[in-house]
Amino acid sequence: MSSYQEKHYFIAFELDQSAKDWLHLIQQRLVPHLSYKQWVHSDDFHITLQFLGSVTEETLESVCLQLEKINPAPFTLEIGGIATFGKEDMPRVLWVGVEKSESILQVHQHVTTAISPYVKIDERAYTPHITLAKKWAAATPIADKHVLHEPTGSRKVSITKVVIYEINPEKKPKYHVWRQFEWR
């Protein structure tokens, strides 16, 4: 059994079941056309705010104290559209877009500022998204790139809490809510 310090964590917005079901339908339309090593389990769909990595219980508790101080009003985001990270013809990550609203950017900034004394912060520009698949598996490029440009439609999702997920790579689903912070 691994020690507590070897577990990895991240902070994210949890999605409701209807949004996860909708994303799963999009994912299933893409599976036959794209070669990925990891297709995200539908229960693991989320919007990441910050990756914590391997941290001690003491650091997690300090992060929790800071997250409890952040209490924005619940808000709604629009999700939809397919995009990728990496090479266009062999993308390493396949994802659904998330509206880059003022609300999400403010919460991301508040979370980043609050936890920065305790963990290393990802300095890349924040691109809110929902990962569908990771790690291109084929030795050849995408045969039919138009599949990445097919319309998905869009959907509104309500954001009412932030969660800390614990990553359990050997399980499916592999993300477990370690702690949640509901907004009023």
C-alpha positions in Angstrom: 0.0 0.0 0.0 1.3 3.4 -0.9 2.1 6.0 1.8 -0.1 9.1 2.3 2.6 11.4 0.8 2.6 9.5 -2.5 -1.0 10.3 -3.3 -1.7 13.1 -5.8 -4.4 15.7 -5.6 -6.0 18.5 -7.6 -8.6 21.2 -7.2 -11.5 21.3 -9.7 -15.1 22.1 -10.4 -17.3 19.0 -10.1 -19.9 18.4 -12.9 -23.4 17.2 -12.3 -24.5 13.8 -13.7 -26.5 15.2 -16.6 -23.4 17.1 -17.9 -21.3 13.9 -17.4 -23.9 11.9 -19.4 -23.8 14.5 -22.2 -20.0 14.5 -22.3 -20.0 10.7 -22.4 -22.2 10.7 -25.5 -19.8 13.0 -27.2 -16.9 10.8 -26.2 -18.6 7.7 -27.5 -19.1 9.3 -30.9 -15.3 9.9 -31.1 -14.0 6.6 -29.7 -14.3 4.7 -33.1 -12.4 7.5 -34.9 -9.5 8.3 -32.6 -6.7 6.3 -31.1 -6.1 7.2 -27.4 -4.5 5.1 -24.7 -6.7 6.6 -22.0 -10.4 7.5 -22.4 -11.5 9.3 -19.3 -14.2 7.5 -17.3 -17.4 9.5 -17.4 -17.5 9.8 -13.6 -14.1 11.5 -13.8 -15.2 14.4 -16.0 -14.4 17.7 -14.3 -12.9 21.2 -14.8 -9.4 21.5 -13.3 -8.5 24.7 -11.4 -5.0 23.7 -10.0 -3.0 20.6 -9.7 -1.5 20.0 -6.3 0.6 16.9 -6.9 2.0 14.8 -4.1 1.4 16.8 -0.9 1.5 16.0 2.8 -1.6 15.9 5.0 -0.4 19.1 6.6 -0.2 20.9 3.3 -3.7 19.5 2.3 -5.2 20.9 5.5 -3.5 24.3 4.9 -4.9 24.4 1.4 -8.4 23.5 2.8 -8.3 26.3 5.2 -7.5 28.7 2.3 -10.2 27.2 0.1 -12.8 27.6 2.8 -12.3 31.4 2.6 -13.2 31.5 -1.1 -17.0 31.6 -1.3 -18.1 33.1 -4.6 -21.7 33.1 -5.7 -22.7 30.0 -7.7 -22.5 30.7 -11.5 -23.3 29.0 -14.8 -20.8 28.1 -17.6 -21.4 27.0 -21.2 -19.5 23.9 -22.3 -19.2 22.5 -25.8 -16.9 22.1 -28.9 -14.0 19.8 -29.4 -10.4 20.9 -29.1 -6.9 19.4 -28.6 -3.6 20.0 -27.0 -0.4 18.9 -28.8 0.2 18.2 -32.5 -2.9 18.7 -34.7 -2.6 15.3 -36.3 -1.5 13.3 -33.2 -2.9 15.3 -30.3 -1.9 14.3 -26.8 -5.2 15.5 -25.2 -8.7 15.6 -26.5 -11.1 17.9 -24.7 -14.4 19.8 -24.6 -14.2 23.6 -24.3 -15.4 25.5 -21.3 -16.6 29.2 -21.5 -13.8 31.4 -20.3 -16.1 33.6 -18.3 -15.2 36.3 -15.8 -16.5 34.1 -13.0 -14.3 31.1 -13.8 -11.3 33.3 -14.3 -11.9 35.0 -10.9 -12.3 31.7 -9.0 -9.2 30.3 -10.7 -7.2 33.4 -9.6 -8.6 33.3 -6.1 -7.7 29.6 -5.8 -4.2 30.1 -7.3 -3.4 33.0 -4.9 -4.8 31.2 -1.9 -2.8 28.0 -2.4 0.4 29.5 -3.8 2.2 29.6 -0.4 1.8 25.8 -0.1 2.2 24.2 -3.6 4.0 24.9 -6.9 1.6 26.7 -9.2 1.3 25.9 -12.9 2.5 29.1 -14.7 0.9 28.3 -18.1 -2.1 30.4 -19.2 -5.3 28.9 -17.8 -7.4 27.1 -20.4 -10.5 25.8 -18.8 -11.5 22.4 -20.4 -12.9 19.0 -19.8 -10.6 16.1 -20.8 -12.1 13.3 -22.8 -9.0 11.4 -23.7 -5.2 11.4 -23.2 -2.1 10.0 -24.8 -2.3 9.4 -28.6 -1.8 5.7 -29.1 -1.4 5.2 -32.8 1.9 5.4 -34.7 0.1 7.2 -37.5 -1.8 10.5 -37.5 -5.6 11.0 -37.3 -7.0 9.5 -40.5 -10.1 11.7 -40.6 -9.5 15.1 -39.0 -13.1 16.3 -39.7 -14.2 14.3 -36.7 -12.5 17.0 -34.5 -14.6 19.7 -36.1 -18.0 18.1 -35.9 -20.4 20.3 -33.9 -21.2 19.1 -30.3 -23.8 21.7 -29.5 -23.4 23.3 -26.1 -24.8 22.9 -22.6 -25.0 25.1 -19.5 -23.6 23.7 -16.3 -24.1 25.1 -12.8 -21.0 25.6 -10.7 -21.8 25.5 -7.0 -18.7 24.0 -5.4 -15.0 23.3 -5.6 -13.6 19.9 -4.8 -10.2 18.4 -4.0 -9.9 15.2 -5.9 -7.5 12.4 -4.8 -6.1 10.5 -7.8 -6.2 6.7 -7.6 -4.6 5.6 -10.9 -5.3 1.9 -10.3 -9.1 2.4 -10.0 -11.9 3.3 -12.3 -13.2 5.9 -11.8 -9.8 7.1 -10.6 -10.8 10.5 -9.1 -12.3 10.4 -5.6 -13.7 13.5 -3.9 -11.4 14.0 -0.9 -13.1 17.2 0.3 -15.6 19.6 -1.1 -16.4 23.3 -0.6 -20.0 24.3 -1.4 -20.9 27.9 -2.0 -23.9 29.7 -0.6 
